[in-house]
């Protein structure tokens, strides 16, 4: 038993799994059914935990970006700060997305995770989506930020996943130099989409494989549904570069989480 634990820890350290993890807390006080004050304390605890565990990034809502940067600066941590834009439905205008992203950049966000207007895409409004991807990606890259596009795989058919990944890839390849490709991710999920049949609302092996095949050379972030160390390792072995999860510490410790995200 002792040998197994030692071996497991050795494997975790060898992979440096912490640097794949975007520790995530995106609930509002209303969603968590607690007071705003209590929710802020949870946010602070998550930021502190991400600092102590040396995760790649803390992913929080835009209103907490300044708070995170203040905490990080106080201890000279290398933790990055990410936030979500037009979350969770992605149905606002391109102008709205740009304005929210500019505010996040001003507050010090390193990563901007935009929710793509996937419903508009499904309605066939391809030109709108191309404009959205181009303008928002341009803003992020011009400000030396990492840009991620959340496509919400649970709301899409396999064919739509293929199409939307190809669209994002083609916009990026057509308008930006190759050196920027690694800074534009395609991300699976918000973790907040409600499926009608109770099927997974986050990353699955099937959806991630489709994303990897059709987004290359853009990197992939798996978000939602990764709840233990082995699932995280499986995603990384597939080729995923980031994992968004509210169970980052549990995963890093090689345990199992019952978290919804």
C-alpha positions in Angstrom: 0.0 0.0 0.0 2.8 2.4 0.9 4.6 1.6 -2.3 1.4 2.3 -4.3 1.0 5.7 -2.6 4.7 6.6 -3.2 4.5 5.5 -6.8 1.3 7.6 -7.4 2.9 10.7 -5.8 6.0 10.1 -7.9 3.8 10.0 -11.1 2.0 13.2 -10.2 5.2 15.1 -9.5 6.8 13.8 -12.7 3.8 15.1 -14.7 3.7 18.4 -12.8 -0.1 18.1 -13.1 -0.6 21.4 -11.1 0.6 23.3 -14.1 -2.2 21.9 -16.2 -4.9 22.9 -13.7 -7.0 26.0 -13.9 -8.6 26.0 -10.4 -12.1 27.3 -11.0 -14.8 29.0 -8.9 -17.5 30.7 -11.0 -20.7 30.5 -8.8 -22.5 33.7 -7.9 -23.8 34.1 -4.4 -27.3 33.4 -5.7 -26.2 30.2 -7.4 -24.4 29.1 -4.3 -27.4 30.2 -2.2 -25.3 32.1 0.2 -24.7 35.8 1.0 -22.4 37.9 -1.1 -20.0 38.2 1.8 -19.9 34.4 2.2 -19.3 34.0 -1.5 -16.4 36.5 -1.4 -14.8 34.4 1.4 -15.1 31.3 -0.8 -13.4 33.2 -3.7 -10.6 34.3 -1.4 -10.1 30.7 -0.1 -9.9 29.4 -3.7 -7.4 32.0 -4.6 -5.3 31.2 -1.5 -5.5 27.5 -2.2 -4.4 28.0 -5.8 -1.4 30.1 -4.6 -0.4 27.5 -2.1 -0.8 24.5 -4.4 1.0 26.3 -7.2 -1.6 25.8 -9.8 -1.3 27.3 -13.3 -4.2 29.6 -12.9 -7.2 30.7 -10.8 -10.4 31.1 -12.9 -12.9 33.5 -11.3 -15.6 35.9 -12.3 -14.6 39.3 -13.6 -15.6 41.2 -10.5 -12.9 39.3 -8.5 -9.9 39.7 -10.8 -8.6 42.8 -8.9 -8.9 40.9 -5.6 -7.0 37.9 -6.9 -4.2 40.1 -8.3 -3.9 41.9 -5.0 -3.6 38.6 -3.1 -1.0 37.3 -5.6 1.1 40.4 -5.5 1.2 40.4 -1.7 2.9 37.0 -1.7 4.8 37.4 -5.0 3.1 34.3 -6.4 3.4 33.2 -10.1 -0.2 32.2 -10.2 -2.1 33.5 -13.2 -5.6 35.0 -13.1 -8.3 34.0 -15.6 -11.8 35.2 -16.0 -14.9 34.4 -18.1 -16.4 36.8 -20.7 -20.1 36.9 -21.5 -20.7 34.0 -19.1 -22.4 31.5 -19.2 -24.6 31.8 -22.3 -22.4 33.8 -24.6 -25.4 35.4 -26.3 -24.4 39.1 -25.9 -23.1 41.2 -28.8 -19.5 41.3 -29.9 -19.4 44.9 -28.5 -20.5 43.6 -25.1 -17.8 40.9 -25.1 -15.1 43.4 -26.1 -16.2 45.9 -23.4 -16.2 43.2 -20.7 -12.8 41.9 -21.9 -11.3 45.4 -21.8 -12.4 45.8 -18.2 -10.9 42.4 -17.3 -7.6 43.3 -19.0 -7.5 46.6 -17.1 -8.1 44.7 -13.8 -5.2 42.4 -14.6 -6.7 39.2 -16.1 -4.1 37.1 -17.8 -6.5 34.7 -19.5 -9.8 35.6 -21.2 -12.3 32.8 -21.6 -14.9 34.0 -24.0 -18.2 32.1 -24.3 -18.9 31.7 -28.0 -22.5 32.5 -29.1 -23.0 28.8 -29.9 -26.8 29.3 -30.3 -26.2 31.9 -33.0 -23.8 29.4 -34.7 -26.5 26.8 -34.6 -28.9 29.2 -36.3 -26.4 29.5 -39.1 -25.1 33.1 -38.2 -21.6 32.1 -39.3 -20.4 35.6 -40.2 -21.4 36.9 -36.8 -19.3 34.1 -35.1 -16.3 34.8 -37.4 -16.5 38.5 -36.5 -16.8 37.6 -32.8 -13.8 35.3 -32.9 -11.7 37.7 -34.9 -12.3 40.9 -32.9 -12.1 39.4 -29.4 -9.1 37.3 -30.2 -7.4 40.4 -31.7 -8.1 42.3 -28.5 -6.6 39.6 -26.3 -3.5 39.0 -28.4 -2.8 42.7 -28.8 -2.7 42.9 -25.0 -0.5 39.8 -24.6 -3.4 37.8 -23.1 -4.3 34.1 -23.5 -7.6 33.8 -25.3 -9.9 30.8 -24.9 -13.1 30.1 -26.8 -15.8 28.1 -24.9 -17.9 26.2 -27.4 -20.2 24.4 -25.0 -19.9 20.8 -26.3 -23.0 19.6 -24.5 -25.2 22.0 -26.5 -23.7 20.7 -29.8 -23.9 17.6 -32.0 -20.7 16.0 -32.9 -20.9 17.5 -36.4 -21.4 21.0 -34.9 -18.4 20.5 -32.6 -16.3 19.7 -35.7 -17.7 22.7 -37.6 -17.2 25.2 -34.8 -13.7 24.0 -34.0 -12.7 24.3 -37.7 -14.3 27.8 -37.8 -12.2 29.1 -34.9 -9.1 27.5 -36.2 -9.5 29.0 -39.7 -10.2 32.5 -38.3 -7.0 32.3 -36.2 -4.9 30.8 -39.0 -6.2 33.4 -41.5 -5.6 36.5 -39.4 -2.7 35.8 -37.0 0.9 34.7 -37.2 1.8 31.1 -36.3 3.6 32.3 -33.1 0.3 33.3 -31.6 -1.5 29.9 -32.2 -0.5 28.6 -28.8 -2.2 31.5 -27.1 -5.7 30.8 -28.6 -7.4 27.8 -27.0 -10.6 26.1 -27.8 -12.4 25.1 -24.5 -15.0 22.5 -24.1 -17.6 23.9 -21.6 -18.8 26.4 -19.1 -19.8 23.7 -16.7 -23.2 25.6 -16.3 -25.1 24.2 -19.2 -28.1 22.1 -18.2 -28.7 19.0 -20.4 -32.3 17.9 -20.8 -31.5 14.2 -20.4 -28.9 14.3 -17.6 -26.0 13.6 -19.9 -22.6 15.1 -19.2 -22.5 18.9 -19.5 -18.7 19.1 -19.6 -15.7 17.5 -21.3 -15.9 13.9 -22.4 -13.3 11.7 -24.1 -15.4 11.8 -27.3 -15.9 15.5 -27.4 -12.2 16.2 -26.6 -11.0 13.9 -29.4 -13.2 15.8 -31.9 -11.8 19.1 -30.6 -8.2 17.9 -30.8 -8.7 16.6 -34.3 -10.4 19.7 -35.7 -8.8 22.6 -33.8 -5.1 21.7 -34.4 -2.8 23.6 -34.2 -4.7 25.5 -31.6 -4.5 24.0 -28.0 -7.4 22.5 -26.1 -8.8 23.1 -22.6 -11.0 20.5 -21.1 -13.5 22.0 -18.6 -16.2 20.4 -16.6 -16.4 16.7 -15.7 -12.8 16.1 -14.8 -13.0 15.1 -11.1 -10.0 12.9 -10.3 -6.3 12.5 -11.0 -6.7 9.6 -13.5 -9.3 11.5 -15.5 -7.0 14.5 -15.7 -4.1 12.3 -16.7 -6.2 10.7 -19.5 -7.1 14.1 -20.8 -3.4 15.2 -20.8 -2.4 12.0 -22.6 -4.9 12.8 -25.3 -3.2 16.1 -25.8 -5.1 18.6 -23.7 -3.0 21.6 -22.5 -5.3 22.9 -19.7 -7.9 21.5 -17.4 -10.6 23.7 -15.8 -11.9 22.2 -12.6 -13.3 23.2 -9.2 -11.6 20.0 -7.9 -8.0 21.1 -8.6 -6.6 20.3 -5.1 -8.4 17.0 -5.0 -7.0 16.0 -8.4 -3.5 17.1 -7.5 -3.7 14.9 -4.3 -4.8 11.9 -6.4 -8.3 11.8 -4.9 -11.9 11.8 -6.2 -14.3 14.7 -6.2 -18.1 14.8 -6.3 -17.9 18.4 -7.6 -20.3 19.3 -10.4 -17.6 21.1 -12.4 
